[in-house]
Amino acid sequence: MPHHRPRRRLVATAALSAVGALLGAGLVAPSGGAAAAVGTTATTATTSTRAPAPASTAARRPSAWKPRPARYAATVTRTDIPIRMDDGVVLRADLELPAGANGRAVDRRLPVIVTITAYNKSVISGGAGSVLAGADPDYLVKRGYAQLTVDARGTGASGGVWKAFSARENKDAGAIVTWAHRQPWSNGKVGMTGASYMGISQLFAAGRHPKGLKGIFPQVPAADVYRDVVASGGQVDVGFIPLWMGLVTVTGLVPPAYAATTPDAGLRWLLDRLTTATTFTGPLLLDAVLGGNAAYDSAFYRERSPIEVLDDVRVPTFLVGGQFDLFQRGTPLVFERLQRNGAPVKMIFGPWDHLQGSSGAEVGRAGYGSLAELQLRWFDHWIKGRNGRLGEIAPLTYYEQGSGRWVRKNRWLARDLDARTYALSGTARMGGKAGALRRTSPAAGRSTLLPLPVSGLCSRSANQWTAGILNAVWPDSPCLDDHALNDLSGLTFQTAPVKRAVRFQGPINARLHVSSPSGDGMLSVVVEDVAPNGKVSRITGGWQVISHRKLAKGRSRFLDGRLVQPYHPHTKAAKKRLRPGQVAPVDVEIFPTGAVIRPGHRLRLSIQGYDVPHLLPHLGDVLDHTVPITLHTGPGHRSVVTLPVR
């Protein structure tokens, strides 16, 4: 029977407010998101130099596809439906169905959209939760779909102990889809939606080939969780990871409705939550901060990385990624792997942080319609067999920083790209004296970098690695708009004002020759645009611990024979400090993007020794990361940055 839940929605709202307090602010969904029609290969929008702000609407061109109107005026929800896994653990789901004029659920079999969340289905069901969940599911439900939202094992109302993306949880994901495929209210055809955690769950579910799964729509998913977010460059992420685990913990404390009527089940639920805190989240965080096994890449992270199962994913996949997102690195890798394997896949890669990418409020700026309309278009085509005119949507659509254009391409690293190398030249000094970036004849120099544990605080990195909270709370912060102040805390190298536009797209590598008295340290490298008026706009960044510099060439990526995406093992065995007086090259993976340096602007490389609050060294390595690092440039120690340039 339908169950209306005003009390639980009040509790959920209170929980979301508590999460906002935990994160330091309320979770505010970005405004906008108006639909726009398909544009040309590169449609021009009003130029936006403030990176976190969305691009203006793309040039309009009438589309042959139009969203169909709602068929039903209302929906009803059945709550806490039990789904028993093969090990006896009971997961809980809410089922939303379209309702007829009598207020009752329609009596017909429907295609099912599944969302698996760790953030409590009661919290993300509408209202402020849309910032975490994306499009309102009512849009699809009123057009003839059923929505099944499931709390992952050990979260929300579900039983068991949470061990994020463990093999057991990933097995659950496939089992949930199969269960939905078999229910009497299902016509056997299933799709999946959701952002972040919910997007990652889709990839793991699809990798298990569950019966009935016809298409997925992941927003801002990861590929390689260690390199994408846990420990960029080998240093532990203390900005996002504790906030994320806190989010799951706080939303998990909302008592399920059945706890009031079934005391034994409620007690079991509470014990499961305590077990999670004492056996997973707490020990894992402590071990990582102390430099234990959790601080290094291992089978633990391989098990939790979607890239390990992507060769088994064949279902049509629509990706939404963000250039300032936590998974800025990972989402394009998912796109490329699926495209290589022949899966029908498309990706929109916009100027969004994690909250913006999760809400999807600005997806319409890309020129294909709002997030809800795109989901309808995708699922109507692959599930209902309607003509979605998907050929109008380019395989890849990305926002070009610096011009405000939305660029349409067939591939991420396409044949129209060439590797271009700029050499760091001369000596730079902290506080504002820049060295040069040159195509030829770099001058020799030795620049001293003193690691300052305030670097990064006034930067867009602080917003990116706290999932977009700074932008949500203080969108007019000068730290999001101009990086000139943050650059004073490091070394800068820049070109002369360029005469022709320099367009680049994809991953970037900085090879820096360094020495360090401690044999270690961290390099935070930022690619920037310097306007004629001196304003500094951050484009993208990368990080690398010197002792983690070992390069796995077989897993690294080259363009025209030049390294553009290094791969480091990041294992305990591979960690190696420099010898006293040793100068060695360190390849820094700079996360992928799309941008243009316009005529009269400069390309700048900024280098710091910290990126706070994003990364901190393990407690045992703190002293090694406080000593000066020497950066060597010139013909004898060719430090360079290599970009894929169009």
N, C-alpha and C positions, 0 to 999 in steps of 0.2 A: 504494500500500500504506500502511496505517497506520504512522505513525512516532512512537514514544514518545520524549520528549525530556527526560529528567531533567537532563542536563548543561546544556541551554539554559535550563531553568527555574531552575537554580542561578545561571547567569549573569544571567538576567533579574531574579531577586531581588536580586542584588548591585547591578545597575544601579538598581533602584528605591531601594535603600538609599542609593546615591550621589546620586540625585535628592533624596531626603529631606535628605541632608547639604547639598546645594546650596541647598535652600530653607530650611534652618535647622532642619529637624525631620523626623521620620518622618511618612509620610502615613498617618494612622490613620483608618479608616472609623468614622463615628459608629455607636453601638450602637442597638439597637431595630429599628423598622420593622415591628412587628406589624401584621397586617392588621386593618382595622376595617370594619364594614358601613356602608352608606349611611345618612346622617343626614337631618335636616330641612333647611329652607332655611338656618338658622343654628344649628348645633349647638354647645353650650357645652362647652368643655374647662376643666380646671383652669387658672386664670389664671396666665400666665407673664409676669413683668415683666422677666426676663432674656432679652433679645431673641434671642441665638443659640440658645438651648435650644429643642428641638422642643415643639410643643403636645401636650397630653395627648390620649389617644385620644378621638375624637368619640363622641357618643352613638350607641349601636348600634341598628340596625333590620335585621331579616333581609332579605337580598337574594335576589331570584329567581335570581341567577346564582351558580354555585359553580365554583371552579377544578377542572378535570378532573384525574385522577391521571396520573402518568407512565405512558407506555406501554412505555418501554424502560428497562432498569436501568443501562445503561452507554453511553458514547460513545467514539468513536475520532477521532483528529485526523491529518489529512494536512498536512504543513507545506511552506511556501515554494513553493506552486503558482505557476507563472509566468502572468501576465496581460499580454499585449503590447498596448500602446497604439498608436494609428495613426501615431505619430511614431517607433516602434521601441523606446521605453523600456519596460522590463519591470518591472512591479509584482509584488509577492509577497504571497500570501495563505495563510492557514491555514484549512482546511475541517474543521469538526467535524460528525460525523454520528452518528445513533443507532446503537447496536450491538445485535446479537442475542445470544442465550444463548451462541453460539460465540465471542463477542468480536470478530466481524467486522462491518463496516458493513452495514447493511440494504441489500438490493438493490432499491431502489424510488426513484421520483422523488419529491422532497420540495419543499415551499415553502422558500425561502431567506431568511434574515435576514442582511443585509449591514451591517457596521460598518467605516467607514473611519477610521483613526487616524493621528495623527502621533507618537504616544508609544510606538511599537514594539509590535506585536502580541504579541511574546513577553513583554513586561513587563506588559501589561494582562490577560493570559490567566489570570484567577483569582487567588486569594491576595490579597496586599496591593494588587494592581492594581485590585481592584474599586472602590476609592475613586475611580479615574479612569474606570472603564468602566461602572459601574452594576450592574444585575442579572447574576447568573451565567448565561451563555448555556446552560449545561447544562439549566436549567429548561425552556426552549423545545425544545431538542434532544431531550430525553427524552420530549417530547410530540409528536414528529413533525415537527420543523423541522430544516433544515440551517443551520449558522452559518458564514458566510464573513467572516473578519476580514482586512482588507487594509491594509498600510502605505501611506500616501499617498506620492506621488512625492517622492523625495529623503529619506525617513525610514525608520527601521527597516531591513528587508531589501530595500526597493524601490530600484530604480535612479533616476537622474535627480537634479536639483538642487531642493532645497526652496525654494519661493517662496510662502509660506502663502496659500492661497485665490486664487492667480493664476487668470486665465482658463483657462490650460492645466490646472491642477489641478482646477478645477471641471468642465471637460470630461471629465477622467478619471473624476470621480464618476459622471456619467451613463453613461459607457462601462462602468464596473465593473458597474453594475446590469444593463445590457443583456447583458454577458458572462455574468453569473450566470443570467439568464433563459434562456440558450441551452444550458447545460451538460447533459450526459446524466444527472446526478444531481438535476437541478432539474425541477420540474413546470411551470416557467415563471412562477410567481408569487413576487414578491419584496417583502419589507418591510425597513425599516432601523431600527437602534437606535444609541444612543450619546449621550454627554454632551459638552457644551462643543464642542471642535473636531469631535468626531464628530457632534454635533447640528447644527452649522453645515453640515458636509458633506452631511447629509441634505437640507437646504433647497436647496443648490446642485444636488444630484443631481435632486431633484424638479422643479426649475425647467427641467430639460432634457427632461422627459417621456420618460424611458427606458422601453423596452418591459418590461412585466411588473410595474412598481412599483405596488403596491396600497395601501400605507400606511406611515407613518413615525412615529417616537416620539422626537423630539429632547428631551433634557434640557438645561436652561440654555443655550440658543443665543443668539447675538447677533442684532441687526437691523442697526445702523449702527455698524460697528466703531470709527470715529473718535470719535463722541460717546458710545458705550457704554463704551469702555474705553481707547482709545489716548490720548486727550487730553480728559478731561472738562472742559468749559468753556474749552478752549484751552490748558491747561497739560499738559505731557507726563507720562504715568503712568510713574513710575520705580519703583513698587512691584511691580506685576504683570508688566509687559511683559518686563523682563530675566529674571525668574524663569521665565516661560513659554518664552521662547526658550532659556533654559538647560535647561529640562526636555526640550524637543525635541532639543537638541544632545546631552545626556548619554544619553538613551534611544537616540539614533541611533548611539551608539558600541558598542552590543552587537553583536558580529560575527554575521552570519547563518550558519546551518549550512552553506550551500553554499560559504562562503568557504574552508572547510578542504579541500573536495574539488575545487573549481574555482578555482585561484589567480588566473586572469585575471579572472574575474568578481568575486572578492574585492578585487582591486586596483582595479577600476573602481568598486566600491562605496566604497572608501576615498577615492578621488579625488573622487567626487561629494560626500562629506561635507566635504572640505576646500574644495571650490568653494562650497558653501553658506555656510560660515563667512566666506569672503573676499569673496563677491559679494552676499550678501543680509543675513544677520543682523548681522554686524559693521558694515558701512557704513550700514545702516538705523538702527541704534541711535545711532551716532555722529552721523548727520545730524540726527536728531530732537533729541538733547541740545544740539547746537550751534545749533538754531533754523533748520535748513535746510528744504527742501521737505517732508521727512517730518514736520515739526512742524505742518503745516497740512493741512486737508482738501483733497482733490484727487481726480483720476481714479484714483490708486493705491488709495485707500481705498474709493471707490465700487465698484471692481471686486471688492473683498473683502467687501462688505456684502450680506448676504442680502436686505435690504429692497429692493434693486434688482431682484431676480428674483421676489419674492413674488407679483406679479400673475400669474406663470406657474405657480404652485404650486396644483394642484387636488386632490392626493391627500389622503385622510384623515390628519390630523395630531394627535397627542396631545403636548402640551407640559408640561414641568415647569419651573417657574421659582422663583427664590429672592428674597425681599425684602432679603436682605443679600448677594446674589450680585454677581459682576462684571457680569453682564448683567441686573441688576435693571431697567434702563431698556428693554433691547432685547426681552426675551422677551414682555412684554405687547404691544409693538408688532407682533411677529410674529403673536400671537393675533388682534389687532384687524384686521390687514390680511387675513389668511386668512379670518376670519369675514366681513369686508366683501365678499370676492370669492366667497363661497359655498362655500368648501371645508369639508368636515366637520372641525371642530376643537374640541378641549377643552383646558383649561389648569388645572393645579393650581399655585398660587402660595403657597409656604410660607415659614416662618421660617428659611430656610437660607442659609448662605454657599456658596461655590463647591464646596468639597469635599463638603459635605453634600448639595447639590443634585446633584452628579455621582454620588455613591454611591447616592442614592435610598433610603437606609436608612430614612428617616422618612416616605416618601410614604404609607405606610399610615395615618398619623395623620389624613389628610384624610377617611378614612372609606370608601374604595372598595376596599381591599385593598393588598397589598404591590406594589412596583414590578414584580416578576416576574409577579404575578397580573394586574396591569393590562395588561402587555404581551401576555400570553396572551389576555386578554379582547379586546383591541384587534385583534390579528392573527387570532385565530380568527374574529372577526366579518367583517373586511374581506378576509381571504385565504382562509379555509376555508369561509366562508359559514355559520358557526354563529351562533346567536342570542346575542350578547354582552350583551343587556339594556342597551345603551348609553344608553337613555333615563333610566336611574337615575342616570347621571353628569351633573351640571350642566355646561353649557358652560364656566363659570368657577367654580372653588372656591378661595377665598383665606383665608388666616389673618388674623384681625383682632388686631393688636397691642393690648395693653391689656385685652382681655377673654378671650383664649384661644379665641374662637369660630372655627369654620370656616364661612364664609359662602358660600352658593351663589347665583350670579347668572347671568343670561343674557348680559350684556355688561359690558365693563370700565368705560366711561363711560355709565351707563344713565340713563334719563329721571328716575329718582328722586333724581338728584344736582343740587344747586344750587351756584353759585359763592358762596363766602363770603369776604369780605375783612376782614382785621384790619390796622389801621394801626399802625405803630411810632410811639410817642409819647414825647416828652421826651428826656432825655439819659441814656445809659448810660455806665458807666465800667468799664474792664477791672479785673479783680480781684474782681468780685462785685456791683457796684451795677447792678441791672437797670432798664431802661426798661420801658415798658408796651406791651402790645398791646391796642388798643381797637377796637370796632366803629364808634364815632363820635367826633368831636371830639378828634383827636390834638393833643397839645401840641407846640410847636416845640422843637427841640433840635439840638445839634451834638455828636456823639460821636466821639471819636478812637480809631481802631483802629491799634495798632502791630503790624505783622506779626512774629510770633515763630516761628522755624523749629523749634519743638518742638510747636506746635499739631497735634493729631491723633495724636501718639504714644500717648497713653493714651486711646484711643477705639476704638469698634467699627469705625470707618473703617479703622484699621490692620489689623484682621482681614479686613475685606471686601476690601481691595485688595492683600492678599497671599494671596488665594484661600481664606482660612479656616485658615491655618497656626497663628495665635495660638490660636484656639479648639481646634484639634486637639492642640496641645502643652500649653497652659495654660488649660483650660476654666474654671478658677476665678479667672482674672485679674480683679481689680476693675475694670480698664479696660473690660472687656466688659459690666460690670454697672451702672456708675454713671459718668455723664459730668460730674459736678459739678466734678471737678478740671480736666478739659480746658476746661470753660467759662470758667474763670478766665483763660485765655489770650486771651479775646476779649470781645465785647460780647453782652449778652443782653437780650432784650425778652420779657415774658411777660404773660399774662392774669391777672386775678384768678382764684381758684378757681372753676371753672365750676359752675353750678347744675344744668345739664342736660348729659347726655352729648353730646359733639361727635364724630360719626362722619364720617370722610372716607376717600375711596377714589379712587386715580388719581394723575395727575401734579399737581405744585404749582408755583406761580411766586412768587418773591420779587422785587419791583421795589424796588430800593434806590437812592436818590439819593446820589451820592458825589462827592467831589473829591479830587485827589491832586497833590502838588507835582511828582511825576515824570510825571503823566498816565497812570499805569498802576498795576497791583497786582492781587491776586487775592482774590476773596470766596469763602470756604468757609461755606456756610449750612446749618445743621442744624435740623431740626424735632424737638422733644423733648417728653416728658411729665415734668412735675415732680409727684411724689407729695406728699401732705401731710407726710410725714416728711423731705422735702427731697431724696429720691433722684431723680436725673435719668436717664431712659431715652431713649436715642437712637432715633428712629423712622425717619428717613431724612435724606438730605443732598443737596446740589447745589453746584456750583462754577462760577465764571465769572471769566475774566480781563477786566479793565475795557476794555482796548483791543480786545477781541473782542466788544464789546457790540452791534454792529450787528444789528438784528432783521430777519429775513425774515418779514414778517407773513403772506405767502401760504402759508408752510409751518408757521406756528405754529398753536397750537390754542387755541380760545376756548370758554368755557362761559358761557352767559347774557351774551355780549358781553364777558366778562372773560378776560384771558390766563391760561391755566393751564399751558401747555407751550410755552415760547418756542423758536424755532429760530434759531440763529446760523450765518452762513456759515462762519466759522472759516477763511477764506482769507487769504493774504498781502495781497491787494488790499483786503479788508474791515477789516483791522487799522487802528485809529486811536486814538492817545492823546488824552487830554483836554488842552485848552488850559490855561495857567496861570489858576487861579481859576475855571475852568469847573465847574459842578455839572451832572451828567447822570444820567439814570436808567439803571440796569443791571438787566436782567432775568436772574435766576438760575434755571435749570431745576433743580428739585428732583425727584429721581427718584421714580417712582410707588410707592405703598404702599397698605395698608389698615390703619386704626387707629381707636381711640376714646380720647378724653380723658374719663375717667370723672368723675362729680360729685365735687367736692372737689379734683381735680387741676388743674394749670395747663398750658396750651399755651405752649411756649417756643420762641423763635427765637434761635439762637446763631450768631454771626458771627465767624469768624477770618480771618487773612490768609495762613495756610498750612494744608496738610493733609498732614502727613508721617506715614508714608513714601509716601503715595499720589502726590502731585504735587510737582513742582519747576519753577520757571521755566527757560526756555532760558538757557544760560550768558550770552548777550549781554544778557539782560533782568534778570539777578539784582539789580543795583543799583536798578532801577526798582521792584522788589518788596520793598524793605527800608524804604521811607519810609512815614510814617503816612498813613492814609486817613481822611478825614472823612466820616461818615455823617450826612446831613441828614434831619430828620423834621419833621412838622407840616404845617399847611395849605399852606404855600408850597412844600414839597418832600414830597409825599405818598409816603412809603416804605411799602409794604404787602406782605403775604403773602396769596395767594389760594388757597383749597383747595376741591376738589369735596366738598361736605358733604351727607350724607344726613339 
